[in-house]
């Protein structure tokens, strides 16, 4: 793929004009409100959110309006792997055996193929009600580990795909240095991920220079995990980030405590558990997103809550990989910020992520409505609103809901859907999350005030699907 570094790809979606939408029913941070008038400016930021307002000349929303959901963790390329790892390779199949298959698959990907996969993935996210995505990007080099002439050769396709789809993006270039805790060597299949902190910081500088941050995109960093990043490398990355434009408040994401084996290996290496080690060695704060954090003890739960960091939950992927189940009541009741991600993209459904988060707790605790409390008895309402707030914090973007100063990212539900028909406002989110019948309930989607999905369809979905099918045919032909 030719480099896109010398052009701003955002021209494919011109900046929206001032706009307005009248919502007979809308979910605001303080709850459902009637006759809400939304106005946004040319940058796509909300300037007015007024309940009990006359419509005036504003366009009319065709159904109930929700804030768009931020997707705080995605590996877009893994969308093309969905369904390929569901046959037993050995009786001990686990995350670690899945990882080897993923590595082999990643070896085959070329830049244009990555773009087609990501475009299909991002369109599916929009149609599901995700209006922004944090892309955890570690396919940096050629399959043999040789750097491309342009260090951003594999980053431009992701930005191009996000721009064409019209989804907001926080791109998180990943630092990957070693094959395991204690400096184990990388495998041949991991070579295209490996980079020095200085190289990764140079990549971020290149992205900032040629495609500056704006309302639709931000750049953070992602030390992959404690097993893949040496302590000295983590220090160098974070100190270098602090000196870059926007670096002092840039998002920082890391996989941590996903697997029990990771906990055991970290204890053997350092005498501390992964989250314990991270919080004792780094000034973890609200910029950080701890992805998974599945296996924590009491002290770690308290420490994470006190740090202000977000925990990134990916229930479908965690279930698919056999990671385990987080103690969600302890997490949520402890006032820890959290959000949801589609991660491996084996499923792209915010409804499924929230539903599985609650269902896993029901199976574990053997009771219903586990994640409700007396002050917030509707499980779906509580989970949805908290996931929007936590996802926004993790993205480092103004996407925290329908209020002035935030992006005009919103989802209009299909009022004619059988699951939503005749529902009161108090029942709408419960129907959205827990009814699994008859397909998608999203009608229209706006990102930064621009409509990108209308009546459940994206304007590029047919061509994107065809490109995706051609890529799959090439990747799976052997």
ROTOR-854787 format. One record per residue (C-alpha): x negated, y negated, z. Coordinates in pm, 1 decimal, padded with zeros to 6 digits. Example, Ala and Ser with C-alpha at 12.3 -4.5 7.8 and 13.67 -1.06 7.14 Angstrom:
BEGIN
@xx: -01230.0; yy: 00450.0; zz: 00780.0
@xx: -01367.0; yy: 00106.0; zz: 00714.0
This chain:
BEGIN
@xx: 00000.0; yy: 00000.0; zz: 00000.0
@xx: -00128.9; yy: -00345.7; zz: -00080.4
@xx: -00183.0; yy: -00565.8; zz: 00219.8
@xx: 00103.7; yy: -00793.2; zz: 00315.7
@xx: -00116.2; yy: -00997.2; zz: 00543.3
@xx: -00111.1; yy: -01312.8; zz: 00329.8
@xx: 00263.3; yy: -01356.6; zz: 00312.3
@xx: 00539.9; yy: -01409.8; zz: 00563.0
@xx: 00783.3; yy: -01129.6; zz: 00497.3
@xx: 01062.1; yy: -01310.0; zz: 00680.1
@xx: 01159.9; yy: -01477.3; zz: 00352.4
@xx: 01364.4; yy: -01167.0; zz: 00276.7
@xx: 01609.0; yy: -01282.3; zz: 00543.3
@xx: 01628.5; yy: -01664.0; zz: 00533.6
@xx: 01669.4; yy: -01843.4; zz: 00862.2
@xx: 02038.3; yy: -01856.4; zz: 00950.8
@xx: 02234.2; yy: -02177.6; zz: 00933.5
@xx: 02420.9; yy: -02316.2; zz: 01230.7
@xx: 02701.5; yy: -02075.5; zz: 01300.9
@xx: 02999.9; yy: -02006.7; zz: 01519.7
@xx: 03209.3; yy: -01704.3; zz: 01608.0
@xx: 03532.7; yy: -01698.2; zz: 01804.8
@xx: 03563.5; yy: -01384.9; zz: 02016.0
@xx: 03908.0; yy: -01302.6; zz: 02157.1
@xx: 03718.8; yy: -01073.1; zz: 02398.2
@xx: 03345.9; yy: -01078.6; zz: 02475.6
@xx: 03114.6; yy: -00929.4; zz: 02737.3
@xx: 02922.6; yy: -01210.2; zz: 02908.8
@xx: 02671.6; yy: -01166.4; zz: 03194.1
@xx: 02954.4; yy: -01236.9; zz: 03441.6
@xx: 03183.6; yy: -00978.4; zz: 03279.0
@xx: 03454.4; yy: -00965.1; zz: 03013.6
@xx: 03599.2; yy: -01301.4; zz: 02915.0
@xx: 03876.6; yy: -01406.0; zz: 02678.6
@xx: 03864.3; yy: -01654.7; zz: 02390.1
@xx: 03488.0; yy: -01702.9; zz: 02392.8
@xx: 03343.0; yy: -01947.2; zz: 02141.5
@xx: 02981.9; yy: -01869.6; zz: 02043.0
@xx: 02770.3; yy: -02126.1; zz: 01861.3
@xx: 02411.5; yy: -02089.9; zz: 01746.2
@xx: 02155.8; yy: -02313.1; zz: 01580.7
@xx: 01940.5; yy: -02266.0; zz: 01271.7
@xx: 01677.4; yy: -02078.6; zz: 01470.1
@xx: 01934.1; yy: -01813.9; zz: 01565.5
@xx: 01954.9; yy: -01916.8; zz: 01931.6
@xx: 02285.9; yy: -01952.9; zz: 02111.2
@xx: 02367.6; yy: -02312.2; zz: 02202.3
@xx: 02719.5; yy: -02265.5; zz: 02335.8
@xx: 02902.9; yy: -01977.7; zz: 02504.9
@xx: 03243.6; yy: -02107.5; zz: 02613.2
@xx: 03524.3; yy: -01887.3; zz: 02749.1
@xx: 03888.7; yy: -01996.3; zz: 02728.5
@xx: 03807.1; yy: -02209.0; zz: 02426.5
@xx: 04016.8; yy: -02297.5; zz: 02121.1
@xx: 03900.6; yy: -02134.2; zz: 01800.6
@xx: 03862.9; yy: -02443.5; zz: 01588.8
@xx: 03699.3; yy: -02367.7; zz: 01254.8
@xx: 03483.9; yy: -02078.4; zz: 01381.3
@xx: 03493.1; yy: -01738.9; zz: 01213.7
@xx: 03702.8; yy: -01481.3; zz: 01396.0
@xx: 03541.4; yy: -01167.6; zz: 01543.2
@xx: 03736.2; yy: -00863.0; zz: 01431.4
@xx: 03700.3; yy: -00679.8; zz: 01763.0
@xx: 03550.8; yy: -00690.9; zz: 02113.3
@xx: 03201.6; yy: -00842.1; zz: 02119.7
@xx: 02902.3; yy: -00705.2; zz: 02310.7
@xx: 02546.3; yy: -00831.2; zz: 02341.6
@xx: 02308.1; yy: -00640.8; zz: 02117.4
@xx: 02107.9; yy: -00370.7; zz: 02293.8
@xx: 01725.5; yy: -00394.8; zz: 02292.3
@xx: 01552.8; yy: -00064.5; zz: 02211.7
@xx: 01242.7; yy: -00078.0; zz: 02431.3
@xx: 01051.7; yy: 00223.2; zz: 02297.7
@xx: 01026.8; yy: 00362.0; zz: 01945.5
@xx: 00786.4; yy: 00566.2; zz: 01736.3
@xx: 00956.1; yy: 00503.3; zz: 01401.5
@xx: 00759.0; yy: 00763.8; zz: 01205.1
@xx: 00884.0; yy: 01044.5; zz: 01429.0
@xx: 01233.8; yy: 00994.3; zz: 01284.7
@xx: 01115.2; yy: 01209.9; zz: 00993.4
@xx: 01028.7; yy: 01493.9; zz: 01235.2
@xx: 01380.9; yy: 01528.1; zz: 01375.1
@xx: 01482.3; yy: 01894.5; zz: 01371.9
@xx: 01138.8; yy: 02023.9; zz: 01271.4
@xx: 01021.6; yy: 02135.4; zz: 01616.3
@xx: 01325.8; yy: 02329.6; zz: 01734.9
@xx: 01199.9; yy: 02682.8; zz: 01660.8
@xx: 00998.6; yy: 02858.3; zz: 01929.8
@xx: 00629.3; yy: 02876.4; zz: 01858.5
@xx: 00552.6; yy: 03059.4; zz: 02182.4
@xx: 00739.0; yy: 03141.3; zz: 02503.7
@xx: 00550.1; yy: 02854.3; zz: 02669.0
@xx: 00663.3; yy: 02581.2; zz: 02427.8
@xx: 00641.1; yy: 02240.1; zz: 02595.2
@xx: 00567.0; yy: 01874.6; zz: 02535.9
@xx: 00205.7; yy: 01971.1; zz: 02476.7
@xx: 00283.4; yy: 02217.7; zz: 02196.3
@xx: 00526.4; yy: 01966.1; zz: 02042.7
@xx: 00247.6; yy: 01708.3; zz: 02052.7
@xx: 00024.4; yy: 01926.3; zz: 01837.9
@xx: 00295.7; yy: 01954.3; zz: 01572.9
@xx: 00349.9; yy: 01578.6; zz: 01586.4
@xx: -00021.3; yy: 01518.7; zz: 01534.9
@xx: -00025.4; yy: 01742.9; zz: 01227.3
@xx: 00278.4; yy: 01564.1; zz: 01085.4
@xx: 00124.8; yy: 01221.8; zz: 01149.3
@xx: -00183.7; yy: 01325.5; zz: 00953.4
@xx: 00016.9; yy: 01327.0; zz: 00630.6
@xx: 00172.3; yy: 00982.5; zz: 00648.9
@xx: 00070.5; yy: 00712.4; zz: 00402.5
@xx: 00161.5; yy: 00342.5; zz: 00435.6
@xx: 00445.6; yy: 00341.9; zz: 00181.5
@xx: 00592.0; yy: 00653.5; zz: 00338.0
@xx: 00579.3; yy: 00490.9; zz: 00680.6
@xx: 00763.5; yy: 00187.8; zz: 00544.5
@xx: 01045.8; yy: 00398.8; zz: 00399.4
@xx: 01084.1; yy: 00599.1; zz: 00720.6
@xx: 01081.6; yy: 00286.2; zz: 00936.4
@xx: 01333.3; yy: 00105.3; zz: 00715.6
@xx: 01576.4; yy: 00398.3; zz: 00740.4
@xx: 01518.1; yy: 00417.9; zz: 01115.3
@xx: 01574.3; yy: 00048.0; zz: 01176.9
@xx: 01893.1; yy: 00042.4; zz: 00970.9
@xx: 02022.9; yy: 00333.7; zz: 01176.8
@xx: 01936.0; yy: 00141.6; zz: 01492.9
@xx: 02132.6; yy: -00162.2; zz: 01379.5
@xx: 02434.8; yy: 00047.7; zz: 01290.9
@xx: 02417.7; yy: 00201.5; zz: 01638.9
@xx: 02417.3; yy: -00139.6; zz: 01810.3
@xx: 02044.0; yy: -00183.3; zz: 01873.8
@xx: 01955.3; yy: -00534.6; zz: 01758.0
@xx: 01584.7; yy: -00531.8; zz: 01845.5
@xx: 01309.9; yy: -00273.7; zz: 01884.4
@xx: 00976.0; yy: -00240.6; zz: 02062.9
@xx: 00761.7; yy: -00043.0; zz: 01818.0
@xx: 00480.9; yy: 00155.0; zz: 01985.4
@xx: 00235.9; yy: 00162.1; zz: 01693.1
@xx: -00066.4; yy: 00391.1; zz: 01695.8
@xx: -00109.8; yy: 00512.6; zz: 01335.6
@xx: -00397.8; yy: 00274.2; zz: 01268.5
@xx: -00643.0; yy: 00445.3; zz: 01031.4
@xx: -00657.8; yy: 00691.1; zz: 00744.5
@xx: -00588.2; yy: 01059.3; zz: 00812.7
@xx: -00960.4; yy: 01131.7; zz: 00857.9
@xx: -00999.5; yy: 00844.8; zz: 01102.5
@xx: -01174.2; yy: 00617.9; zz: 00852.6
@xx: -01057.5; yy: 00256.9; zz: 00897.5
@xx: -00865.7; yy: 00094.3; zz: 00616.4
@xx: -01023.4; yy: -00213.9; zz: 00460.1
@xx: -00735.0; yy: -00407.5; zz: 00609.5
@xx: -00702.0; yy: -00315.5; zz: 00978.8
@xx: -00328.3; yy: -00396.2; zz: 00959.2
@xx: -00266.1; yy: -00160.8; zz: 00665.7
@xx: -00031.0; yy: 00053.8; zz: 00873.2
@xx: 00119.2; yy: -00237.6; zz: 01066.9
@xx: 00246.5; yy: -00433.1; zz: 00767.6
@xx: 00485.7; yy: -00151.8; zz: 00662.5
@xx: 00653.4; yy: -00161.6; zz: 01004.5
@xx: 00694.5; yy: -00539.1; zz: 00989.9
@xx: 00815.3; yy: -00518.3; zz: 00630.0
@xx: 01072.0; yy: -00254.0; zz: 00725.6
@xx: 01195.5; yy: -00455.6; zz: 01023.7
@xx: 01224.6; yy: -00767.1; zz: 00809.9
@xx: 01417.6; yy: -00591.0; zz: 00535.0
@xx: 01651.8; yy: -00425.4; zz: 00782.4
@xx: 01697.5; yy: -00752.6; zz: 00973.6
@xx: 01612.6; yy: -00619.1; zz: 01319.4
@xx: 01414.6; yy: -00813.5; zz: 01578.1
@xx: 01081.1; yy: -00651.3; zz: 01661.2
@xx: 00815.2; yy: -00652.0; zz: 01930.6
@xx: 00516.9; yy: -00479.8; zz: 01771.3
@xx: 00289.7; yy: -00308.9; zz: 02022.5
@xx: -00044.6; yy: -00202.4; zz: 01871.8
@xx: -00168.1; yy: 00092.2; zz: 02076.4
@xx: -00509.2; yy: 00141.0; zz: 02235.9
@xx: -00614.4; yy: 00506.7; zz: 02213.8
@xx: -00969.7; yy: 00599.9; zz: 02312.4
@xx: -01000.0; yy: 00953.6; zz: 02443.5
@xx: -00844.4; yy: 01298.9; zz: 02437.4
@xx: -00774.7; yy: 01327.2; zz: 02808.6
@xx: -00846.5; yy: 01193.2; zz: 03154.5
@xx: -01215.2; yy: 01164.2; zz: 03234.0
@xx: -01321.3; yy: 01085.1; zz: 02879.0
@xx: -01241.1; yy: 01410.4; zz: 02699.8
@xx: -01318.3; yy: 01395.3; zz: 02326.5
@xx: -01036.0; yy: 01339.2; zz: 02081.0
@xx: -00921.7; yy: 01613.1; zz: 01845.8
@xx: -00948.8; yy: 01583.2; zz: 01468.6
@xx: -00574.0; yy: 01513.5; zz: 01454.4
@xx: -00608.9; yy: 01216.8; zz: 01692.5
@xx: -00880.1; yy: 01035.9; zz: 01499.0
@xx: -00646.1; yy: 00804.0; zz: 01310.4
@xx: -00517.9; yy: 00669.7; zz: 01644.4
@xx: -00856.3; yy: 00586.5; zz: 01798.6
@xx: -00970.4; yy: 00226.5; zz: 01832.8
@xx: -01189.8; yy: 00015.7; zz: 02055.7
@xx: -01029.5; yy: -00263.5; zz: 02259.5
@xx: -01209.8; yy: -00522.8; zz: 02047.4
@xx: -01067.2; yy: -00369.1; zz: 01727.5
@xx: -00715.4; yy: -00369.4; zz: 01870.1
@xx: -00743.1; yy: -00731.0; zz: 01982.6
@xx: -00870.3; yy: -00819.5; zz: 01635.4
@xx: -00564.6; yy: -00650.8; zz: 01485.5
@xx: -00335.5; yy: -00858.6; zz: 01705.2
@xx: -00521.7; yy: -01174.5; zz: 01601.3
@xx: -00476.4; yy: -01084.4; zz: 01234.6
@xx: -00104.9; yy: -01030.1; zz: 01281.7
@xx: -00069.5; yy: -01360.3; zz: 01464.3
@xx: -00262.5; yy: -01544.0; zz: 01193.4
@xx: -00069.8; yy: -01412.7; zz: 00893.9
@xx: 00272.9; yy: -01348.6; zz: 01044.2
@xx: 00304.3; yy: -01578.1; zz: 01346.8
@xx: 00544.0; yy: -01499.2; zz: 01626.6
@xx: 00890.5; yy: -01645.4; zz: 01586.1
@xx: 01244.2; yy: -01576.8; zz: 01700.5
@xx: 01245.8; yy: -01241.1; zz: 01522.5
@xx: 00909.6; yy: -01098.3; zz: 01626.1
@xx: 00650.2; yy: -01082.3; zz: 01900.6
@xx: 00321.1; yy: -00902.0; zz: 01950.2
@xx: 00214.8; yy: -00729.4; zz: 02268.0
@xx: -00022.9; yy: -00440.7; zz: 02334.4
@xx: 00016.2; yy: -00084.2; zz: 02450.0
@xx: -00257.5; yy: 00108.0; zz: 02628.8
@xx: -00122.3; yy: 00446.7; zz: 02525.4
@xx: -00150.2; yy: 00627.3; zz: 02859.2
@xx: -00397.5; yy: 00689.4; zz: 03138.8
@xx: -00502.2; yy: 01008.8; zz: 02967.1
@xx: -00582.8; yy: 00824.1; zz: 02640.9
@xx: -00740.1; yy: 00500.7; zz: 02774.4
@xx: -01050.7; yy: 00476.4; zz: 02989.3
@xx: -01040.2; yy: 00241.5; zz: 03290.1
@xx: -01309.0; yy: 00020.7; zz: 03134.8
@xx: -01113.3; yy: 00009.5; zz: 02809.8
@xx: -00798.7; yy: -00095.7; zz: 02992.5
@xx: -00986.9; yy: -00376.2; zz: 03165.7
@xx: -01138.9; yy: -00496.6; zz: 02838.3
@xx: -00803.0; yy: -00490.6; zz: 02660.5
@xx: -00621.3; yy: -00687.4; zz: 02927.4
@xx: -00894.1; yy: -00947.4; zz: 02976.1
@xx: -00918.5; yy: -00998.7; zz: 02600.1
@xx: -00541.3; yy: -01026.8; zz: 02567.4
@xx: -00533.0; yy: -01304.5; zz: 02826.7
@xx: -00753.6; yy: -01516.9; zz: 02601.9
@xx: -00537.7; yy: -01483.4; zz: 02290.0
@xx: -00246.4; yy: -01706.5; zz: 02184.0
@xx: 00061.4; yy: -01594.6; zz: 02372.9
@xx: -00146.6; yy: -01334.3; zz: 02552.0
@xx: -00078.6; yy: -01451.8; zz: 02904.0
@xx: 00287.2; yy: -01349.1; zz: 02878.1
@xx: 00262.9; yy: -01082.8; zz: 02608.1
@xx: 00443.6; yy: -00752.8; zz: 02673.7
@xx: 00227.6; yy: -00460.7; zz: 02790.4
@xx: 00368.5; yy: -00109.2; zz: 02753.3
@xx: 00221.2; yy: 00223.5; zz: 02866.6
@xx: 00333.8; yy: 00586.4; zz: 02880.7
@xx: 00298.6; yy: 00703.8; zz: 03239.9
@xx: 00396.7; yy: 01005.0; zz: 03454.0
@xx: 00594.8; yy: 01162.7; zz: 03171.6
@xx: 00487.7; yy: 01519.5; zz: 03246.1
@xx: 00407.8; yy: 01707.6; zz: 03566.9
@xx: 00081.3; yy: 01823.7; zz: 03412.7
@xx: -00015.4; yy: 01460.3; zz: 03368.5
@xx: 00044.6; yy: 01402.5; zz: 03740.2
@xx: -00163.7; yy: 01706.4; zz: 03832.8
@xx: -00446.9; yy: 01606.0; zz: 03598.7
@xx: -00449.2; yy: 01250.9; zz: 03735.1
@xx: -00464.7; yy: 01376.2; zz: 04093.7
@xx: -00758.8; yy: 01599.7; zz: 04002.4
@xx: -00935.2; yy: 01314.1; zz: 03822.0
@xx: -00874.9; yy: 01025.3; zz: 04061.7
@xx: -00711.0; yy: 01156.0; zz: 04378.5
@xx: -00406.1; yy: 00943.1; zz: 04295.0
@xx: -00082.1; yy: 00994.4; zz: 04108.1
@xx: -00053.6; yy: 00811.7; zz: 03768.8
@xx: 00180.6; yy: 00530.1; zz: 03874.1
@xx: -00005.3; yy: 00495.7; zz: 04204.0
@xx: -00338.0; yy: 00464.0; zz: 04021.1
@xx: -00203.9; yy: 00212.1; zz: 03771.4
@xx: -00046.8; yy: -00015.1; zz: 04029.8
@xx: -00351.0; yy: -00003.8; zz: 04256.1
@xx: -00596.3; yy: -00080.7; zz: 03974.9
@xx: -00405.8; yy: -00340.4; zz: 03769.4
@xx: -00190.8; yy: -00645.4; zz: 03853.0
@xx: 00122.0; yy: -00486.1; zz: 03710.9
@xx: 00398.9; yy: -00744.6; zz: 03685.6
@xx: 00711.9; yy: -00830.8; zz: 03487.2
@xx: 00523.2; yy: -00815.3; zz: 03155.1
@xx: 00474.1; yy: -00441.8; zz: 03193.6
@xx: 00697.5; yy: -00160.8; zz: 03074.9
@xx: 00625.3; yy: 00178.8; zz: 03229.4
@xx: 00761.2; yy: 00420.1; zz: 02970.2
@xx: 00922.6; yy: 00732.0; zz: 03120.8
@xx: 00776.9; yy: 00715.1; zz: 03475.9
@xx: 00968.4; yy: 01039.5; zz: 03522.2
@xx: 00763.5; yy: 01184.5; zz: 03805.7
@xx: 00718.6; yy: 00939.6; zz: 04093.5
@xx: 00718.8; yy: 00980.4; zz: 04470.6
@xx: 00890.2; yy: 00755.4; zz: 04725.0
@xx: 00598.0; yy: 00515.1; zz: 04752.5
@xx: 00573.6; yy: 00480.8; zz: 04374.1
@xx: 00944.3; yy: 00401.4; zz: 04337.6
@xx: 00909.6; yy: 00125.5; zz: 04595.8
@xx: 00589.9; yy: -00009.5; zz: 04441.8
@xx: 00735.3; yy: -00024.4; zz: 04091.1
@xx: 01042.6; yy: -00209.1; zz: 04219.1
@xx: 00818.5; yy: -00458.0; zz: 04396.7
@xx: 00600.0; yy: -00514.5; zz: 04090.4
@xx: 00882.4; yy: -00649.1; zz: 03873.9
@xx: 00790.4; yy: -00410.6; zz: 03590.5
@xx: 01051.0; yy: -00246.4; zz: 03368.7
@xx: 01086.1; yy: 00132.1; zz: 03353.8
@xx: 01153.4; yy: 00253.4; zz: 03000.7
@xx: 01395.6; yy: 00546.4; zz: 03001.2
@xx: 01437.1; yy: 00762.3; zz: 02688.9
@xx: 01677.4; yy: 01034.8; zz: 02807.7
@xx: 01731.1; yy: 01208.1; zz: 02472.9
@xx: 01361.9; yy: 01241.0; zz: 02394.2
@xx: 01279.5; yy: 01332.3; zz: 02754.8
@xx: 01539.1; yy: 01608.9; zz: 02736.7
@xx: 01418.8; yy: 01725.4; zz: 02395.9
@xx: 01058.8; yy: 01749.2; zz: 02517.2
@xx: 01144.0; yy: 01907.5; zz: 02852.3
@xx: 00986.5; yy: 01622.2; zz: 03047.1
@xx: 01213.4; yy: 01644.3; zz: 03349.3
@xx: 01473.7; yy: 01415.5; zz: 03503.9
@xx: 01397.5; yy: 01088.5; zz: 03677.7
@xx: 01567.2; yy: 01015.1; zz: 04010.6
@xx: 01787.9; yy: 00748.7; zz: 03853.8
@xx: 01989.1; yy: 00658.8; zz: 04165.6
@xx: 01667.9; yy: 00580.9; zz: 04350.5
@xx: 01541.9; yy: 00381.2; zz: 04053.5
@xx: 01856.5; yy: 00180.3; zz: 03990.4
@xx: 01974.0; yy: 00134.6; zz: 04347.8
@xx: 01623.5; yy: 00016.4; zz: 04433.3
@xx: 01677.0; yy: -00283.0; zz: 04200.9
@xx: 01409.9; yy: -00173.9; zz: 03953.1
@xx: 01452.9; yy: -00323.6; zz: 03607.7
@xx: 01499.4; yy: -00057.0; zz: 03341.3
@xx: 01604.3; yy: -00019.0; zz: 02980.9
@xx: 01653.7; yy: 00246.9; zz: 02717.4
@xx: 01459.5; yy: 00354.7; zz: 02410.3
@xx: 01507.8; yy: 00597.0; zz: 02125.4
@xx: 01140.1; yy: 00704.8; zz: 02148.1
@xx: 01098.1; yy: 00999.4; zz: 01907.1
@xx: 01416.1; yy: 00896.4; zz: 01725.1
@xx: 01552.4; yy: 01247.2; zz: 01727.9
@xx: 01871.8; yy: 01059.5; zz: 01808.9
@xx: 01944.9; yy: 00692.6; zz: 01747.0
@xx: 02236.4; yy: 00618.5; zz: 01972.8
@xx: 02243.9; yy: 00382.9; zz: 02267.9
@xx: 02569.1; yy: 00556.1; zz: 02365.8
@xx: 02390.5; yy: 00891.2; zz: 02386.3
@xx: 02102.1; yy: 00750.5; zz: 02591.4
@xx: 02334.6; yy: 00599.4; zz: 02852.4
@xx: 02560.2; yy: 00904.0; zz: 02857.4
@xx: 02273.0; yy: 01148.3; zz: 02901.3
@xx: 02119.0; yy: 00931.9; zz: 03172.9
@xx: 02437.7; yy: 00972.8; zz: 03376.8
@xx: 02505.1; yy: 01336.4; zz: 03279.7
@xx: 02157.6; yy: 01451.4; zz: 03384.5
@xx: 02224.2; yy: 01304.4; zz: 03728.6
@xx: 02562.9; yy: 01478.8; zz: 03745.4
@xx: 02399.3; yy: 01812.3; zz: 03669.9
@xx: 02128.2; yy: 01751.8; zz: 03927.9
@xx: 02346.0; yy: 01612.0; zz: 04207.2
@xx: 02657.0; yy: 01817.0; zz: 04117.7
@xx: 02897.4; yy: 01524.7; zz: 04139.7
@xx: 03048.3; yy: 01266.1; zz: 03905.9
@xx: 02986.3; yy: 00894.0; zz: 03850.5
@xx: 02648.7; yy: 00921.0; zz: 04019.4
@xx: 02517.5; yy: 00588.7; zz: 03892.7
@xx: 02819.6; yy: 00387.6; zz: 04003.5
@xx: 02838.3; yy: 00192.3; zz: 04327.7
@xx: 03130.9; yy: 00041.6; zz: 04515.9
@xx: 03052.5; yy: -00306.5; zz: 04383.5
@xx: 03023.5; yy: -00171.0; zz: 04024.8
@xx: 03248.4; yy: 00135.7; zz: 03999.9
@xx: 03249.3; yy: 00165.1; zz: 03617.3
@xx: 02935.2; yy: 00362.4; zz: 03529.0
@xx: 02918.1; yy: 00253.7; zz: 03165.6
@xx: 02956.6; yy: -00116.4; zz: 03245.1
@xx: 02682.8; yy: -00106.3; zz: 03506.7
@xx: 02441.8; yy: 00086.8; zz: 03287.7
@xx: 02504.4; yy: -00113.5; zz: 02972.2
@xx: 02449.2; yy: -00453.0; zz: 03132.6
@xx: 02137.9; yy: -00345.8; zz: 03322.1
@xx: 01989.9; yy: -00184.9; zz: 03009.3
@xx: 02036.2; yy: -00508.8; zz: 02812.4
@xx: 01859.4; yy: -00712.7; zz: 03082.2
@xx: 01572.8; yy: -00466.7; zz: 03125.6
@xx: 01526.8; yy: -00416.3; zz: 02752.7
@xx: 01507.6; yy: -00790.0; zz: 02698.1
@xx: 01238.6; yy: -00825.4; zz: 02963.4
@xx: 01037.9; yy: -00540.8; zz: 02811.7
@xx: 01059.6; yy: -00691.5; zz: 02462.5
@xx: 00935.3; yy: -01031.5; zz: 02574.1
@xx: 01210.1; yy: -01187.9; zz: 02362.5
@xx: 01519.2; yy: -01393.9; zz: 02445.3
@xx: 01771.2; yy: -01113.3; zz: 02395.1
@xx: 01915.9; yy: -01082.8; zz: 02745.6
@xx: 02282.3; yy: -01130.1; zz: 02653.8
@xx: 02542.9; yy: -01378.6; zz: 02540.9
@xx: 02431.2; yy: -01701.2; zz: 02707.5
@xx: 02276.3; yy: -02028.0; zz: 02587.0
@xx: 01908.2; yy: -02003.5; zz: 02506.1
@xx: 01926.6; yy: -01636.7; zz: 02411.1
@xx: 01928.7; yy: -01504.1; zz: 02055.9
@xx: 02263.9; yy: -01468.7; zz: 01879.7
@xx: 02227.3; yy: -01088.7; zz: 01880.5
@xx: 02571.4; yy: -00935.0; zz: 01910.3
@xx: 02778.0; yy: -00632.4; zz: 01823.3
@xx: 03144.7; yy: -00636.0; zz: 01722.8
@xx: 03322.9; yy: -00310.5; zz: 01803.8
@xx: 03569.0; yy: -00155.5; zz: 01559.9
@xx: 03908.9; yy: -00224.1; zz: 01721.1
@xx: 04075.6; yy: 00031.3; zz: 01499.3
@xx: 03861.5; yy: 00320.5; zz: 01619.7
@xx: 04076.3; yy: 00585.3; zz: 01783.5
@xx: 03861.6; yy: 00585.0; zz: 02097.8
@xx: 03903.6; yy: 00210.4; zz: 02149.4
@xx: 04268.7; yy: 00178.4; zz: 02060.8
@xx: 04493.2; yy: 00054.6; zz: 02342.3
@xx: 04200.1; yy: 00023.3; zz: 02583.5
@xx: 04188.5; yy: -00258.0; zz: 02834.7
@xx: 03864.1; yy: -00451.1; zz: 02869.7
@xx: 03790.8; yy: -00253.2; zz: 03186.9
@xx: 03798.5; yy: 00069.1; zz: 02981.8
@xx: 03613.0; yy: -00034.1; zz: 02666.7
@xx: 03254.9; yy: 00046.8; zz: 02767.0
@xx: 03362.2; yy: 00375.1; zz: 02926.3
@xx: 03519.3; yy: 00470.2; zz: 02594.7
@xx: 03212.3; yy: 00357.2; zz: 02402.6
@xx: 02969.2; yy: 00558.6; zz: 02615.1
@xx: 03163.3; yy: 00867.5; zz: 02716.7
@xx: 03391.9; yy: 00940.2; zz: 02418.5
@xx: 03201.4; yy: 01147.0; zz: 02163.7
@xx: 03468.2; yy: 01176.2; zz: 01895.2
@xx: 03489.7; yy: 01061.5; zz: 01536.4
@xx: 03164.2; yy: 00886.0; zz: 01469.2
@xx: 03044.5; yy: 00531.1; zz: 01513.4
@xx: 03244.1; yy: 00259.0; zz: 01691.2
@xx: 03031.1; yy: -00036.8; zz: 01576.2
@xx: 03191.7; yy: -00261.7; zz: 01316.2
@xx: 02972.6; yy: -00569.1; zz: 01267.3
@xx: 02624.0; yy: -00656.4; zz: 01390.5
@xx: 02456.6; yy: -00998.6; zz: 01404.1
@xx: 02085.2; yy: -01057.1; zz: 01469.3
@xx: 01976.2; yy: -01413.3; zz: 01532.4
@xx: 02312.9; yy: -01529.8; zz: 01405.1
@xx: 02280.9; yy: -01344.8; zz: 01074.1
@xx: 02523.8; yy: -01065.2; zz: 00995.4
@xx: 02327.7; yy: -00750.4; zz: 00907.2
@xx: 02603.8; yy: -00488.9; zz: 00938.5
@xx: 02958.9; yy: -00544.0; zz: 00813.0
@xx: 03241.0; yy: -00296.0; zz: 00864.5
@xx: 02988.4; yy: -00035.5; zz: 00975.0
@xx: 02767.2; yy: -00065.2; zz: 00666.7
@xx: 02423.4; yy: -00214.8; zz: 00608.5
@xx: 02366.2; yy: -00365.4; zz: 00261.9
@xx: 02044.9; yy: -00163.8; zz: 00210.5
@xx: 02159.6; yy: 00166.4; zz: 00355.8
@xx: 02211.7; yy: 00349.6; zz: 00025.3
@xx: 01875.2; yy: 00255.2; zz: -00125.7
@xx: 01697.8; yy: 00307.8; zz: 00206.8
@xx: 01847.2; yy: 00654.7; zz: 00240.3
@xx: 01736.5; yy: 00745.9; zz: -00110.6
@xx: 01380.2; yy: 00626.9; zz: -00045.0
@xx: 01378.0; yy: 00818.1; zz: 00281.6
@xx: 01489.2; yy: 01138.4; zz: 00107.9
@xx: 01207.4; yy: 01106.0; zz: -00147.2
@xx: 00954.0; yy: 01061.2; zz: 00131.7
@xx: 01085.3; yy: 01365.4; zz: 00316.6
@xx: 01065.1; yy: 01571.9; zz: -00000.9
@xx: 00696.2; yy: 01482.0; zz: -00033.5
@xx: 00614.1; yy: 01535.1; zz: 00333.2
@xx: 00794.7; yy: 01869.4; zz: 00364.4
@xx: 00715.1; yy: 02024.4; zz: 00027.8
@xx: 00453.1; yy: 02265.5; zz: 00168.8
